[in-house]
Protein backbone atom coordinates (compact mmCIF):
# COMPACT_ATOMS: atom_id res chain seq x y z
CA UNK A 1 0.00 0.00 0.00
CA UNK A 2 1.26 3.48 -0.88
CA UNK A 3 1.18 5.92 2.02
CA UNK A 4 1.95 9.55 2.81
CA UNK A 5 3.91 10.46 5.93
CA UNK A 6 3.92 14.27 6.38
CA UNK A 7 6.97 15.46 8.28
CA UNK A 8 6.04 17.82 11.08
CA UNK A 9 9.54 19.28 10.96
CA UNK A 10 8.05 21.70 8.40
CA UNK A 11 4.88 22.43 10.41
CA UNK A 12 4.05 25.68 12.18
CA UNK A 13 4.55 24.80 15.83
CA UNK A 14 2.29 27.62 16.97
CA UNK A 15 -0.63 25.66 15.54
CA UNK A 16 0.74 22.12 15.46
CA UNK A 17 -2.39 20.50 16.87
CA UNK A 18 -4.55 22.15 14.23
CA UNK A 19 -2.16 21.20 11.45
CA UNK A 20 -2.16 17.59 12.61
CA UNK A 21 -5.95 17.68 12.45
CA UNK A 22 -5.79 18.97 8.86
CA UNK A 23 -3.45 16.24 7.58
CA UNK A 24 -5.53 13.65 9.46
CA UNK A 25 -8.81 14.80 7.93
CA UNK A 26 -7.23 15.06 4.47
CA UNK A 27 -6.31 11.37 4.65
CA UNK A 28 -2.57 11.17 5.36
CA UNK A 29 -1.89 7.76 6.84
CA UNK A 30 1.21 8.55 8.92
CA UNK A 31 2.80 11.39 10.85
CA UNK A 32 6.57 11.56 10.34
CA UNK A 33 8.47 12.76 13.39
CA UNK A 34 12.14 13.68 12.90
CA UNK A 35 14.10 13.53 16.14
CA UNK A 36 17.52 15.20 15.82
CA UNK A 37 20.15 15.43 18.55
CA UNK A 38 22.64 17.99 17.24
CA UNK A 39 25.33 15.31 17.17
CA UNK A 40 24.47 12.73 14.50
CA UNK A 41 23.03 15.61 12.47
CA UNK A 42 23.74 19.33 12.94
CA UNK A 43 20.24 20.37 13.98
CA UNK A 44 18.26 19.80 17.18
CA UNK A 45 14.53 19.27 16.76
CA UNK A 46 12.30 17.84 19.50
CA UNK A 47 12.03 14.82 21.72
CA UNK A 48 9.80 12.61 23.78
CA UNK A 49 7.77 15.33 25.59
CA UNK A 50 6.56 16.77 22.26
CA UNK A 51 5.65 13.34 20.91
CA UNK A 52 3.79 12.45 24.08
CA UNK A 53 1.90 15.76 23.96
CA UNK A 54 0.75 15.45 20.34
CA UNK A 55 -0.16 11.77 20.62
CA UNK A 56 -3.67 12.78 21.68
CA UNK A 57 -4.11 15.00 18.60
CA UNK A 58 -4.39 12.17 16.07
CA UNK A 59 -4.78 8.44 15.80
CA UNK A 60 -2.56 8.28 12.72
CA UNK A 61 0.58 6.11 12.77
CA UNK A 62 3.49 7.85 14.46
CA UNK A 63 6.46 7.25 12.19
CA UNK A 64 9.43 8.21 14.40
CA UNK A 65 12.76 8.76 12.65
CA UNK A 66 15.63 8.87 15.14
CA UNK A 67 18.55 10.89 13.80
CA UNK A 68 20.48 10.46 17.03
CA UNK A 69 23.67 8.77 18.13
CA UNK A 70 23.23 5.34 19.72
CA UNK A 71 19.40 5.34 19.54
CA UNK A 72 19.26 2.05 21.45
CA UNK A 73 19.34 4.14 24.64
CA UNK A 74 15.96 5.71 23.88
CA UNK A 75 13.85 2.95 22.35
CA UNK A 76 11.81 2.33 25.51
CA UNK A 77 11.13 6.03 26.03
CA UNK A 78 9.88 6.58 22.49
CA UNK A 79 7.77 3.44 22.63
CA UNK A 80 6.12 4.64 25.81
CA UNK A 81 5.74 8.13 24.32
CA UNK A 82 3.50 6.89 21.53
CA UNK A 83 5.67 5.75 18.61
CA UNK A 84 4.24 3.10 16.28
CA UNK A 85 7.25 2.80 13.97
CA UNK A 86 10.81 3.57 15.02
CA UNK A 87 13.50 3.97 12.37
CA UNK A 88 17.18 4.21 13.29
CA UNK A 89 20.21 5.01 11.18
CA UNK A 90 22.62 2.21 10.38
CA UNK A 91 25.40 4.80 10.62
CA UNK A 92 24.40 5.75 14.20
CA UNK A 93 24.24 2.27 15.75
CA UNK A 94 27.20 0.39 17.17
CA UNK A 95 24.94 -2.66 17.43
CA UNK A 96 22.25 -2.34 14.76
CA UNK A 97 20.91 -5.87 15.25
CA UNK A 98 20.43 -5.33 18.97
CA UNK A 99 18.67 -2.02 18.32
CA UNK A 100 16.24 -3.59 15.83
CA UNK A 101 15.52 -6.36 18.33
CA UNK A 102 14.82 -3.78 21.05
CA UNK A 103 12.26 -2.03 18.84
CA UNK A 104 10.52 -5.28 17.96
CA UNK A 105 10.50 -6.38 21.60
CA UNK A 106 8.28 -3.36 22.25
CA UNK A 107 5.80 -4.60 19.63
CA UNK A 108 6.68 -1.82 17.18
CA UNK A 109 7.68 -1.85 13.53
CA UNK A 110 11.44 -1.46 13.09
CA UNK A 111 13.09 0.53 10.31
CA UNK A 112 16.66 1.13 9.19
CA UNK A 113 17.61 4.43 7.54
CA UNK A 114 20.53 4.89 5.14
CA UNK A 115 22.10 8.23 4.31
CA UNK A 116 22.50 9.02 0.59
CA UNK A 117 26.10 7.77 0.26
CA UNK A 118 25.66 4.75 2.55
CA UNK A 119 25.67 1.56 0.43
CA UNK A 120 22.85 -0.98 0.47
CA UNK A 121 25.39 -3.55 1.66
CA UNK A 122 24.81 -2.18 5.17
CA UNK A 123 21.56 -4.16 5.03
CA UNK A 124 23.18 -7.49 4.14
CA UNK A 125 22.58 -9.21 7.47
CA UNK A 126 19.64 -7.19 8.78
CA UNK A 127 17.17 -6.81 5.90
CA UNK A 128 15.26 -10.00 6.68
CA UNK A 129 14.23 -8.75 10.13
CA UNK A 130 13.62 -5.14 9.06
CA UNK A 131 10.04 -3.96 8.49
CA UNK A 132 11.03 -0.78 6.68
CA UNK A 133 14.06 0.74 4.98
CA UNK A 134 14.21 4.52 4.83
CA UNK A 135 16.29 5.81 1.95
CA UNK A 136 17.44 9.35 2.63
CA UNK A 137 17.34 11.33 -0.59
CA UNK A 138 19.05 14.32 1.04
CA UNK A 139 21.78 14.53 3.64
CA UNK A 140 19.79 14.64 6.89
CA UNK A 141 19.61 17.51 9.31
CA UNK A 142 17.72 20.27 7.53
CA UNK A 143 14.35 20.55 5.82
CA UNK A 144 13.72 22.09 2.43
CA UNK A 145 16.64 20.49 0.55
CA UNK A 146 16.52 19.27 -3.03
CA UNK A 147 16.51 15.55 -3.81
CA UNK A 148 19.91 14.04 -4.71
CA UNK A 149 19.38 12.44 -8.14
CA UNK A 150 21.47 9.27 -7.69
CA UNK A 151 19.31 8.18 -4.76
CA UNK A 152 16.51 7.27 -7.18
CA UNK A 153 18.64 4.45 -8.58
CA UNK A 154 19.39 3.37 -5.02
CA UNK A 155 15.64 3.02 -4.38
CA UNK A 156 15.30 0.96 -7.55
CA UNK A 157 18.15 -1.35 -6.55
CA UNK A 158 16.67 -1.85 -3.09
CA UNK A 159 13.24 -2.71 -4.50
CA UNK A 160 14.81 -5.30 -6.79
CA UNK A 161 16.67 -6.82 -3.85
CA UNK A 162 13.57 -6.98 -1.63
CA UNK A 163 11.43 -8.51 -4.36
CA UNK A 164 14.09 -11.07 -5.27
CA UNK A 165 14.28 -12.18 -1.63
CA UNK A 166 10.50 -12.40 -1.33
CA UNK A 167 10.36 -9.97 1.59
CA UNK A 168 7.50 -7.57 2.31
CA UNK A 169 9.73 -4.75 3.51
CA UNK A 170 8.41 -1.22 3.00
CA UNK A 171 10.61 1.36 1.30
CA UNK A 172 10.21 4.86 2.69
CA UNK A 173 11.84 7.88 1.07
CA UNK A 174 12.63 11.16 2.80
CA UNK A 175 14.12 14.35 1.44
CA UNK A 176 13.11 16.77 -1.27
CA UNK A 177 9.93 14.90 -2.20
CA UNK A 178 7.49 17.14 -4.07
CA UNK A 179 4.32 16.76 -6.09
CA UNK A 180 6.50 16.98 -9.20
CA UNK A 181 8.89 14.10 -8.40
CA UNK A 182 6.74 11.81 -6.23
CA UNK A 183 5.57 9.67 -9.15
CA UNK A 184 9.17 8.96 -10.17
CA UNK A 185 9.99 7.94 -6.59
CA UNK A 186 7.05 5.54 -6.53
CA UNK A 187 7.96 4.14 -9.94
CA UNK A 188 11.47 3.41 -8.62
CA UNK A 189 9.95 1.24 -5.90
CA UNK A 190 9.14 3.31 -2.83
CA UNK A 191 5.74 2.93 -1.19
CA UNK A 192 5.91 5.44 1.69
CA UNK A 193 6.56 9.08 0.85
CA UNK A 194 7.79 11.54 3.48
CA UNK A 195 7.27 15.21 2.70
CA UNK A 196 7.47 18.29 4.88
CA UNK A 197 7.60 21.55 2.96
CA UNK A 198 5.36 20.31 0.15
CA UNK A 199 2.68 19.44 2.71
CA UNK A 200 2.84 22.19 5.31
CA UNK A 201 3.71 25.20 3.14
CA UNK A 202 0.53 26.55 1.59
CA UNK A 203 -2.87 24.84 1.64
CA UNK A 204 -2.25 21.75 3.77
CA UNK A 205 -5.47 20.00 2.85
CA UNK A 206 -4.95 20.49 -0.88
CA UNK A 207 -1.27 19.51 -0.64
CA UNK A 208 -2.13 16.24 1.08
CA UNK A 209 -4.86 15.46 -1.43
CA UNK A 210 -2.50 16.08 -4.35
CA UNK A 211 0.00 13.62 -2.89
CA UNK A 212 -2.72 11.07 -2.27
CA UNK A 213 -3.91 11.34 -5.86
CA UNK A 214 -0.36 10.54 -6.99
CA UNK A 215 -0.02 7.69 -4.51
CA UNK A 216 -3.37 6.18 -5.45
CA UNK A 217 -2.50 6.30 -9.15
CA UNK A 218 0.31 3.79 -8.59
CA UNK A 219 -0.48 0.10 -7.91
GUTI-907425 format. One record per residue (C-alpha): residue number from 1; y, x, z. Coordinates in steps of 0.2 Angstrom, whole numbers. Example, Ala and Ser with C-alpha at 12.3 -4.5 7.8 and 13.67 -1.06 7.14 Angstrom:
2
<pt i="1" Y="-22" X="62" Z="39"/>
<pt i="2" Y="-5" X="68" Z="36"/>
// end
This chain:
219
<pt i="1" Y="0" X="0" Z="0"/>
<pt i="2" Y="17" X="6" Z="-4"/>
<pt i="3" Y="30" X="6" Z="10"/>
<pt i="4" Y="48" X="10" Z="14"/>
<pt i="5" Y="52" X="20" Z="30"/>
<pt i="6" Y="71" X="20" Z="32"/>
<pt i="7" Y="77" X="35" Z="41"/>
<pt i="8" Y="89" X="30" Z="55"/>
<pt i="9" Y="96" X="48" Z="55"/>
<pt i="10" Y="108" X="40" Z="42"/>
<pt i="11" Y="112" X="24" Z="52"/>
<pt i="12" Y="128" X="20" Z="61"/>
<pt i="13" Y="124" X="23" Z="79"/>
<pt i="14" Y="138" X="11" Z="85"/>
<pt i="15" Y="128" X="-3" Z="78"/>
<pt i="16" Y="111" X="4" Z="77"/>
<pt i="17" Y="102" X="-12" Z="84"/>
<pt i="18" Y="111" X="-23" Z="71"/>
<pt i="19" Y="106" X="-11" Z="57"/>
<pt i="20" Y="88" X="-11" Z="63"/>
<pt i="21" Y="88" X="-30" Z="62"/>
<pt i="22" Y="95" X="-29" Z="44"/>
<pt i="23" Y="81" X="-17" Z="38"/>
<pt i="24" Y="68" X="-28" Z="47"/>
<pt i="25" Y="74" X="-44" Z="40"/>
<pt i="26" Y="75" X="-36" Z="22"/>
<pt i="27" Y="57" X="-32" Z="23"/>
<pt i="28" Y="56" X="-13" Z="27"/>
<pt i="29" Y="39" X="-9" Z="34"/>
<pt i="30" Y="43" X="6" Z="45"/>
<pt i="31" Y="57" X="14" Z="54"/>
<pt i="32" Y="58" X="33" Z="52"/>
<pt i="33" Y="64" X="42" Z="67"/>
<pt i="34" Y="68" X="61" Z="64"/>
<pt i="35" Y="68" X="70" Z="81"/>
<pt i="36" Y="76" X="88" Z="79"/>
<pt i="37" Y="77" X="101" Z="93"/>
<pt i="38" Y="90" X="113" Z="86"/>
<pt i="39" Y="77" X="127" Z="86"/>
<pt i="40" Y="64" X="122" Z="73"/>
<pt i="41" Y="78" X="115" Z="62"/>
<pt i="42" Y="97" X="119" Z="65"/>
<pt i="43" Y="102" X="101" Z="70"/>
<pt i="44" Y="99" X="91" Z="86"/>
<pt i="45" Y="96" X="73" Z="84"/>
<pt i="46" Y="89" X="62" Z="98"/>
<pt i="47" Y="74" X="60" Z="109"/>
<pt i="48" Y="63" X="49" Z="119"/>
<pt i="49" Y="77" X="39" Z="128"/>
<pt i="50" Y="84" X="33" Z="111"/>
<pt i="51" Y="67" X="28" Z="105"/>
<pt i="52" Y="62" X="19" Z="120"/>
<pt i="53" Y="79" X="9" Z="120"/>
<pt i="54" Y="77" X="4" Z="102"/>
<pt i="55" Y="59" X="-1" Z="103"/>
<pt i="56" Y="64" X="-18" Z="108"/>
<pt i="57" Y="75" X="-21" Z="93"/>
<pt i="58" Y="61" X="-22" Z="80"/>
<pt i="59" Y="42" X="-24" Z="79"/>
<pt i="60" Y="41" X="-13" Z="64"/>
<pt i="61" Y="31" X="3" Z="64"/>
<pt i="62" Y="39" X="17" Z="72"/>
<pt i="63" Y="36" X="32" Z="61"/>
<pt i="64" Y="41" X="47" Z="72"/>
<pt i="65" Y="44" X="64" Z="63"/>
<pt i="66" Y="44" X="78" Z="76"/>
<pt i="67" Y="54" X="93" Z="69"/>
<pt i="68" Y="52" X="102" Z="85"/>
<pt i="69" Y="44" X="118" Z="91"/>
<pt i="70" Y="27" X="116" Z="99"/>
<pt i="71" Y="27" X="97" Z="98"/>
<pt i="72" Y="10" X="96" Z="107"/>
<pt i="73" Y="21" X="97" Z="123"/>
<pt i="74" Y="29" X="80" Z="119"/>
<pt i="75" Y="15" X="69" Z="112"/>
<pt i="76" Y="12" X="59" Z="128"/>
<pt i="77" Y="30" X="56" Z="130"/>
<pt i="78" Y="33" X="49" Z="112"/>
<pt i="79" Y="17" X="39" Z="113"/>
<pt i="80" Y="23" X="31" Z="129"/>
<pt i="81" Y="41" X="29" Z="122"/>
<pt i="82" Y="34" X="17" Z="108"/>
<pt i="83" Y="29" X="28" Z="93"/>
<pt i="84" Y="15" X="21" Z="81"/>
<pt i="85" Y="14" X="36" Z="70"/>
<pt i="86" Y="18" X="54" Z="75"/>
<pt i="87" Y="20" X="67" Z="62"/>
<pt i="88" Y="21" X="86" Z="66"/>
<pt i="89" Y="25" X="101" Z="56"/>
<pt i="90" Y="11" X="113" Z="52"/>
<pt i="91" Y="24" X="127" Z="53"/>
<pt i="92" Y="29" X="122" Z="71"/>
<pt i="93" Y="11" X="121" Z="79"/>
<pt i="94" Y="2" X="136" Z="86"/>
<pt i="95" Y="-13" X="125" Z="87"/>
<pt i="96" Y="-12" X="111" Z="74"/>
<pt i="97" Y="-29" X="105" Z="76"/>
<pt i="98" Y="-27" X="102" Z="95"/>
<pt i="99" Y="-10" X="93" Z="92"/>
<pt i="100" Y="-18" X="81" Z="79"/>
<pt i="101" Y="-32" X="78" Z="92"/>
<pt i="102" Y="-19" X="74" Z="105"/>
<pt i="103" Y="-10" X="61" Z="94"/>
<pt i="104" Y="-26" X="53" Z="90"/>
<pt i="105" Y="-32" X="53" Z="108"/>
<pt i="106" Y="-17" X="41" Z="111"/>
<pt i="107" Y="-23" X="29" Z="98"/>
<pt i="108" Y="-9" X="33" Z="86"/>
<pt i="109" Y="-9" X="38" Z="68"/>
<pt i="110" Y="-7" X="57" Z="65"/>
<pt i="111" Y="3" X="65" Z="52"/>
<pt i="112" Y="6" X="83" Z="46"/>
<pt i="113" Y="22" X="88" Z="38"/>
<pt i="114" Y="24" X="103" Z="26"/>
<pt i="115" Y="41" X="111" Z="22"/>
<pt i="116" Y="45" X="113" Z="3"/>
<pt i="117" Y="39" X="130" Z="1"/>
<pt i="118" Y="24" X="128" Z="13"/>
<pt i="119" Y="8" X="128" Z="2"/>
<pt i="120" Y="-5" X="114" Z="2"/>
<pt i="121" Y="-18" X="127" Z="8"/>
<pt i="122" Y="-11" X="124" Z="26"/>
<pt i="123" Y="-21" X="108" Z="25"/>
<pt i="124" Y="-37" X="116" Z="21"/>
<pt i="125" Y="-46" X="113" Z="37"/>
<pt i="126" Y="-36" X="98" Z="44"/>
<pt i="127" Y="-34" X="86" Z="30"/>
<pt i="128" Y="-50" X="76" Z="33"/>
<pt i="129" Y="-44" X="71" Z="51"/>
<pt i="130" Y="-26" X="68" Z="45"/>
<pt i="131" Y="-20" X="50" Z="42"/>
<pt i="132" Y="-4" X="55" Z="33"/>
<pt i="133" Y="4" X="70" Z="25"/>
<pt i="134" Y="23" X="71" Z="24"/>
<pt i="135" Y="29" X="81" Z="10"/>
<pt i="136" Y="47" X="87" Z="13"/>
<pt i="137" Y="57" X="87" Z="-3"/>
<pt i="138" Y="72" X="95" Z="5"/>
<pt i="139" Y="73" X="109" Z="18"/>
<pt i="140" Y="73" X="99" Z="34"/>
<pt i="141" Y="88" X="98" Z="47"/>
<pt i="142" Y="101" X="89" Z="38"/>
<pt i="143" Y="103" X="72" Z="29"/>
<pt i="144" Y="110" X="69" Z="12"/>
<pt i="145" Y="102" X="83" Z="3"/>
<pt i="146" Y="96" X="83" Z="-15"/>
<pt i="147" Y="78" X="83" Z="-19"/>
<pt i="148" Y="70" X="100" Z="-24"/>
<pt i="149" Y="62" X="97" Z="-41"/>
<pt i="150" Y="46" X="107" Z="-38"/>
<pt i="151" Y="41" X="97" Z="-24"/>
<pt i="152" Y="36" X="83" Z="-36"/>
<pt i="153" Y="22" X="93" Z="-43"/>
<pt i="154" Y="17" X="97" Z="-25"/>
<pt i="155" Y="15" X="78" Z="-22"/>
<pt i="156" Y="5" X="77" Z="-38"/>
<pt i="157" Y="-7" X="91" Z="-33"/>
<pt i="158" Y="-9" X="83" Z="-15"/>
<pt i="159" Y="-14" X="66" Z="-22"/>
<pt i="160" Y="-27" X="74" Z="-34"/>
<pt i="161" Y="-34" X="83" Z="-19"/>
<pt i="162" Y="-35" X="68" Z="-8"/>
<pt i="163" Y="-43" X="57" Z="-22"/>
<pt i="164" Y="-55" X="70" Z="-26"/>
<pt i="165" Y="-61" X="71" Z="-8"/>
<pt i="166" Y="-62" X="52" Z="-7"/>
<pt i="167" Y="-50" X="52" Z="8"/>
<pt i="168" Y="-38" X="38" Z="12"/>
<pt i="169" Y="-24" X="49" Z="18"/>
<pt i="170" Y="-6" X="42" Z="15"/>
<pt i="171" Y="7" X="53" Z="7"/>
<pt i="172" Y="24" X="51" Z="13"/>
<pt i="173" Y="39" X="59" Z="5"/>
<pt i="174" Y="56" X="63" Z="14"/>
<pt i="175" Y="72" X="71" Z="7"/>
<pt i="176" Y="84" X="66" Z="-6"/>
<pt i="177" Y="75" X="50" Z="-11"/>
<pt i="178" Y="86" X="37" Z="-20"/>
<pt i="179" Y="84" X="22" Z="-30"/>
<pt i="180" Y="85" X="32" Z="-46"/>
<pt i="181" Y="70" X="44" Z="-42"/>
<pt i="182" Y="59" X="34" Z="-31"/>
<pt i="183" Y="48" X="28" Z="-46"/>
<pt i="184" Y="45" X="46" Z="-51"/>
<pt i="185" Y="40" X="50" Z="-33"/>
<pt i="186" Y="28" X="35" Z="-33"/>
<pt i="187" Y="21" X="40" Z="-50"/>
<pt i="188" Y="17" X="57" Z="-43"/>
<pt i="189" Y="6" X="50" Z="-30"/>
<pt i="190" Y="17" X="46" Z="-14"/>
<pt i="191" Y="15" X="29" Z="-6"/>
<pt i="192" Y="27" X="30" Z="8"/>
<pt i="193" Y="45" X="33" Z="4"/>
<pt i="194" Y="58" X="39" Z="17"/>
<pt i="195" Y="76" X="36" Z="14"/>
<pt i="196" Y="91" X="37" Z="24"/>
<pt i="197" Y="108" X="38" Z="15"/>
<pt i="198" Y="102" X="27" Z="1"/>
<pt i="199" Y="97" X="13" Z="14"/>
<pt i="200" Y="111" X="14" Z="27"/>
<pt i="201" Y="126" X="19" Z="16"/>
<pt i="202" Y="133" X="3" Z="8"/>
<pt i="203" Y="124" X="-14" Z="8"/>
<pt i="204" Y="109" X="-11" Z="19"/>
<pt i="205" Y="100" X="-27" Z="14"/>
<pt i="206" Y="102" X="-25" Z="-4"/>
<pt i="207" Y="98" X="-6" Z="-3"/>
<pt i="208" Y="81" X="-11" Z="5"/>
<pt i="209" Y="77" X="-24" Z="-7"/>
<pt i="210" Y="80" X="-13" Z="-22"/>
<pt i="211" Y="68" X="0" Z="-14"/>
<pt i="212" Y="55" X="-14" Z="-11"/>
<pt i="213" Y="57" X="-20" Z="-29"/>
<pt i="214" Y="53" X="-2" Z="-35"/>
<pt i="215" Y="38" X="0" Z="-23"/>
<pt i="216" Y="31" X="-17" Z="-27"/>
<pt i="217" Y="32" X="-13" Z="-46"/>
<pt i="218" Y="19" X="2" Z="-43"/>
<pt i="219" Y="0" X="-2" Z="-40"/>
// end
